[in-house]
Amino acid sequence: MEPEVSVSNWSAFIGGWEIFRNPLLCALVAGAVLGFLGVFVVLRRMVFVSAGVTQSAGLGVALAFYLEIHLGLHVDPLLGAAALSLLATLAMSFDSGRTIKLPREALLGLVFALSGGGAVLLGDRISQEAHDIESILFGSAVLVRGFDLVTVLVAGGLIMAIHIWWLRGLVFASFDPDAARVQGLPVSLLDRTLFVSIGIMVGVSARALGSLPVFAFSVLPAAAALLLGVRLPWAFALATLLGALSGVAGYLFAFFYQFPVGGSQTVMSALFAVAAILIQIVRGRPLRLPLPARAGAVTPPT
């Protein structure tokens, strides 16, 4: 006899809208902004950066709980997540090859392993908050605090405004930095802006939604959009849309079929990438990410 699956209905969802509104809006905004930033992450081969930053956010939350329980120092977990994410981002954006001769891949692996291991070790020492640590690492955004939602909305809005305003310069500096310098663009500033944007958005989103779905939002929607071979401006738009859909559809699927929210949002993101792969196979197209120059977007800003 097959086990019964508990399925909720729309009337229950609408009746509890006051409860579900915050996590839905948070997933919508975080998914959209991270999907947009994910185009840079995927095309610049920065997936490990995104993974390291999300792990650092989990470590920041665990550290905040540890400081309050064992040392009596109150640090908001959101601040801990944002601070450690930003610190990790700055560390990984540092050109280590010029000073200590450490390959960037090794630095990324160090940050990823140290952050993930540190979060697990601290979690073992704060057993009363173990559920919260697990939620941050794997995602279970059934409820989202109003403060967390406001933080995600404000951070996401500012980041999107800056990136849309500077989009051509960011793209040009990211994919053809030498030509960008010739054109007089502040390549270092634009590069730092991109890294800091990723660090801040990952940090505030991971506190609210969990590191696992945040990592998925920052990679998979963009990968799906780019695999379809659309021009780069359309890739940004499509990745933003798919990221938002991943957050909202994943939450609804978890509600109606009683699955963990973080896992549902992550799988939804992955399904979009799988669908893009299948579409390209059916169309007989090669499965490769387009170079930015071929996408027709790397042109000097005027």
Long-range contacts (C-beta under 8 A, 24 or more apart in sequence): 5-257, 5-258, 6-257, 6-258, 7-256, 7-257, 7-258, 8-255, 8-256, 8-258, 9-256, 13-252, 13-255, 13-256, 19-143, 20-251, 20-255, 22-143, 22-144, 22-145, 22-146, 22-148, 22-149, 23-141, 23-142, 23-143, 23-144, 23-208, 23-209, 23-251, 23-261, 24-247, 24-248, 24-251, 25-149, 25-153, 26-141, 26-144, 26-148, 26-149, 26-152, 26-205, 26-208, 26-209, 26-247, 27-141, 27-209, 27-213, 27-247, 27-248, 27-250, 27-251, 27-265, 28-244, 28-247, 28-248, 29-152, 29-153, 29-156, 29-244, 30-152, 30-156, 30-201, 30-205, 30-208, 30-209, 30-214, 30-217, 30-243, 30-247, 31-217, 31-221, 31-243, 31-244, 31-245, 31-246, 31-247, 31-248, 31-265, 32-156, 32-160, 32-240, 32-241, 32-243, 32-244, 32-247, 33-156, 33-159, 33-160, 33-201, 33-205, 33-240, 33-243, 34-201, 34-202, 34-205, 34-214, 34-217, 34-218, 34-221, 34-243, 35-217, 35-218, 35-221, 35-222, 35-239, 35-240, 35-241, 35-242, 35-243, 35-244, 35-246, 36-160, 36-163, 36-222, 36-236, 36-239, 36-240, 36-243, 37-159, 37-163, 37-194, 37-197, 37-198, 37-201, 37-218, 38-217, 38-218, 38-219, 38-220, 38-221, 38-222, 38-223, 38-239, 38-243, 39-222, 39-225, 39-226, 39-232, 39-235, 39-236, 39-239, 40-170, 40-174, 40-194, 40-198, 41-198, 41-218, 41-219, 41-222, 42-219, 42-222, 42-223, 42-226, 42-289, 43-174, 43-175, 43-222, 43-226, 43-289, 43-292, 44-174, 44-175, 46-198, 47-219, 48-105, 48-108, 48-109, 48-112, 49-89, 49-92, 49-108, 49-195, 49-198, 50-198, 50-202, 50-215, 50-218, 50-219, 51-112, 51-215, 52-88, 52-92, 52-108, 52-111, 52-112, 52-115, 53-85, 53-88, 53-89, 53-92, 53-198, 53-199, 53-202, 53-203, 54-85, 54-202, 54-206, 54-211, 54-212, 54-214, 54-215, 54-218, 55-88, 55-111, 55-112, 55-115, 55-116, 55-119, 55-211, 56-84, 56-85, 56-87, 56-88, 56-111, 56-115, 56-203, 57-81, 57-82, 57-84, 57-85, 57-136, 57-202, 57-203, 57-206, 57-207, 57-211, 57-214, 58-115, 58-116, 58-119, 58-133, 58-136, 58-137, 58-206, 58-211, 59-84, 59-115, 59-116, 59-118, 59-119, 59-122, 60-84, 60-85, 60-203, 61-119, 61-132, 61-133, 61-136, 61-206, 61-207, 62-118, 62-119, 62-122, 62-123, 62-126, 62-133, 62-136, 63-118, 63-122, 65-122, 65-126, 65-129, 65-132, 65-133, 66-122, 66-125, 66-126, 69-126, 69-128, 69-129, 70-125, 70-126, 77-132, 77-136, 77-207, 78-147, 78-148, 78-151, 78-203, 78-204, 78-207, 78-208, 81-136, 81-203, 81-204, 81-206, 81-207, 82-199, 82-200, 82-203, 82-204, 82-207, 83-203, 84-115, 84-203, 85-199, 85-200, 85-202, 85-203, 85-206, 86-196, 86-199, 86-200, 86-203, 88-115, 88-199, 89-195, 89-196, 89-198, 89-199, 89-202, 90-195, 90-196, 90-199, 92-195, 93-191, 93-192, 93-195, 135-210, 135-262, 136-206, 136-207, 136-210, 136-211, 137-210, 137-211, 137-212, 138-210, 138-211, 138-212, 138-260, 138-262, 138-263, 139-209, 139-210, 139-211, 139-212, 139-213, 139-214, 139-260, 139-261, 139-262, 139-263, 139-265, 139-266, 140-210, 140-260, 140-261, 140-262, 141-208, 141-209, 141-210, 141-213, 141-251, 141-261, 141-262, 141-265, 142-261, 144-208, 144-209, 145-208, 148-204, 148-207, 148-208, 149-208, 151-204, 151-208, 152-204, 152-205, 152-208, 155-200, 155-201, 155-204, 156-201, 159-197, 159-200, 159-201, 162-193, 162-197, 163-197, 166-190, 166-193, 167-236, 168-297, 168-299, 168-301, 169-301, 170-194, 171-232, 171-292, 171-297, 171-298, 172-298, 172-299, 172-300, 172-301, 174-292, 175-292, 175-293, 175-298, 176-292, 176-293, 176-298, 179-300, 180-300, 183-300, 183-301, 185-301, 209-247, 209-261, 209-262, 209-265, 210-261, 210-262, 212-262, 212-263, 212-266, 213-246, 213-247, 213-250, 213-261, 213-262, 213-265, 213-266, 213-269, 215-266, 216-246, 216-265, 216-266, 216-269, 216-270, 217-243, 217-246, 217-247, 217-265, 217-269, 219-269, 220-246, 220-269, 220-270, 220-272, 220-273, 221-246, 221-269, 221-272, 221-273, 223-273, 223-276, 223-289, 224-272, 224-273, 224-275, 224-276, 225-276, 226-289, 226-290, 227-273, 227-276, 227-277, 227-280, 227-287, 227-289, 228-276, 228-279, 228-280, 229-280, 229-285, 229-290, 230-295, 231-295, 231-296, 231-297, 232-290, 232-292, 232-295, 232-296, 232-297, 232-298, 233-297, 235-295, 242-269, 242-272, 243-269, 245-272, 246-272
